[in-house]
Amino acid sequence: MSEPPQPLVHEVLQQIRSGVRQRQAQVATVTAGTEEARHKLVELTSKEYIQEPMALSPRPVLGRLLVFSRKAMFHLFMKWFMRPVLEQQNGFNQTASRLLQDLVQSQEALAKQVRDLSSKVDSLERRLREDSADARDR
């Protein structure tokens, strides 16, 4: 078996190195935002559901009358319009939240894979250097 010419191996290794460096830079940029993304996902999950408005009044004397009139107005005129809109918005919020969680998880998995591949490239480079040093010594 003949060995491939050395310049080709070095060129391929150089291409791999540059690709790994580029991916490491991307991962370093994204990893810094991963913790922030986790916190924002928790915040998003807490705001996932929109509820029907509650009628409140800070006025002590007329408050009960105002609350009753607002509830009656909402029940008679707006409830039938608002509920489907709220259900649709809640469904969208849930889907978007799940999608964002999946994206963060897949990004973390890709970052781990890049770290693993980087360590493999480093070990292959060390092995290549050792093999070329052994070949020169012979």
C-alpha positions as CSV (number, residue, x, y, z in Angstrom):
1,M,0.0,0.0,0.0
2,S,1.3,3.4,-0.9
3,E,0.7,6.3,1.4
4,P,-1.0,9.4,0.1
5,P,1.4,12.3,-0.6
6,Q,2.1,14.5,2.5
7,P,1.0,17.8,1.0
8,L,-2.5,16.5,0.4
9,V,-2.8,15.4,4.0
10,H,-1.6,18.8,5.3
11,E,-4.0,20.6,3.0
12,V,-6.9,18.5,4.2
13,L,-5.9,19.0,7.8
14,Q,-5.6,22.8,7.2
15,Q,-9.1,22.8,5.8
16,I,-10.4,20.9,8.8
17,R,-8.6,23.2,11.2
18,S,-10.1,26.3,9.6
19,G,-13.6,24.7,9.6
20,V,-13.2,23.8,13.3
21,R,-12.0,27.3,14.2
22,Q,-14.9,28.9,12.4
23,R,-17.4,26.6,14.1
24,Q,-15.7,27.2,17.5
25,A,-16.1,30.9,17.0
26,Q,-19.8,30.4,16.1
27,V,-20.3,28.2,19.2
28,A,-18.5,30.6,21.5
29,T,-20.7,33.4,20.3
30,V,-23.9,31.3,20.7
31,T,-22.8,29.7,24.0
32,A,-22.6,33.0,25.7
33,G,-26.2,33.6,24.9
34,T,-27.4,30.1,25.9
35,E,-27.9,30.9,29.6
36,E,-29.7,34.1,28.6
37,A,-31.8,32.1,26.2
38,R,-32.7,29.6,28.9
39,H,-33.9,32.5,31.2
40,K,-35.9,34.0,28.4
41,L,-37.5,30.6,27.6
42,V,-38.6,30.3,31.2
43,E,-40.0,33.9,31.0
44,L,-41.8,33.0,27.7
45,T,-43.3,29.8,29.2
46,S,-44.7,31.8,32.1
47,K,-46.3,34.2,29.7
48,E,-47.6,31.5,27.3
49,Y,-51.2,31.8,28.3
50,I,-53.4,34.9,27.8
51,Q,-56.4,35.0,30.0
52,E,-59.7,36.8,29.6
53,P,-59.6,40.3,31.1
54,M,-60.8,40.6,34.7
55,A,-63.1,43.5,35.5
56,L,-61.7,45.5,38.4
57,S,-62.4,48.9,39.8
58,P,-60.3,50.8,42.4
59,R,-63.3,53.1,43.3
60,P,-64.9,52.1,46.6
61,V,-68.4,53.5,46.1
62,L,-69.1,53.0,42.4
63,G,-66.7,50.0,42.1
64,R,-69.3,47.2,42.3
65,L,-71.6,48.9,39.8
66,L,-68.7,49.5,37.4
67,V,-67.4,45.9,37.7
68,F,-70.9,44.5,37.1
69,S,-71.4,46.7,34.0
70,R,-68.0,45.7,32.6
71,K,-68.7,42.0,33.2
72,A,-72.1,42.3,31.6
73,M,-70.7,44.2,28.6
74,F,-68.0,41.6,28.2
75,H,-70.3,38.7,28.6
76,L,-73.0,40.1,26.2
77,F,-70.8,41.6,23.5
78,M,-67.2,40.7,23.6
79,K,-66.9,37.2,25.0
80,W,-67.9,35.5,21.7
81,F,-65.4,37.5,19.8
82,M,-62.5,37.4,22.3
83,R,-62.5,33.7,23.2
84,P,-61.6,32.3,19.8
85,V,-58.9,35.0,19.4
86,L,-57.5,34.1,22.8
87,E,-57.5,30.4,22.1
88,Q,-55.8,31.0,18.7
89,Q,-53.2,33.2,20.4
90,N,-52.6,30.7,23.2
91,G,-52.1,27.9,20.6
92,F,-49.6,30.0,18.7
93,N,-47.7,30.9,21.9
94,Q,-47.5,27.3,22.9
95,T,-46.2,26.2,19.5
96,A,-43.7,29.0,19.4
97,S,-42.5,28.2,22.9
98,R,-42.0,24.5,22.1
99,L,-40.2,25.4,18.9
100,L,-37.8,27.8,20.6
101,Q,-37.1,25.1,23.3
102,D,-36.3,22.6,20.6
103,L,-34.0,25.0,18.8
104,V,-32.1,25.8,22.0
105,Q,-31.7,22.1,22.8
106,S,-30.5,21.3,19.3
107,Q,-28.1,24.2,19.4
108,E,-26.6,22.8,22.7
109,A,-26.3,19.4,21.1
110,L,-24.5,20.9,18.1
111,A,-22.2,22.8,20.4
112,K,-21.3,19.5,22.2
113,Q,-20.7,17.8,18.9
114,V,-18.4,20.6,17.8
115,R,-16.4,20.3,21.0
116,D,-16.1,16.5,20.5
117,L,-15.1,16.9,16.9
118,S,-12.5,19.5,17.8
119,S,-11.0,17.2,20.4
120,K,-10.9,14.4,17.8
121,V,-9.1,16.7,15.3
122,D,-6.6,17.7,17.9
123,S,-5.9,14.1,18.7
124,L,-5.6,13.2,15.0
125,E,-3.2,16.1,14.5
126,R,-1.0,14.9,17.4
127,R,-1.0,11.4,16.0
128,L,-0.1,12.7,12.5
129,R,2.8,14.7,14.0
130,E,4.0,11.7,16.0
131,D,3.7,9.4,12.9
132,S,5.6,11.9,10.7
133,A,8.3,12.3,13.4
134,D,8.6,8.5,13.6
135,A,8.8,8.3,9.8
136,R,11.6,10.9,9.7
137,D,13.5,9.1,12.4
138,R,13.5,5.8,10.5
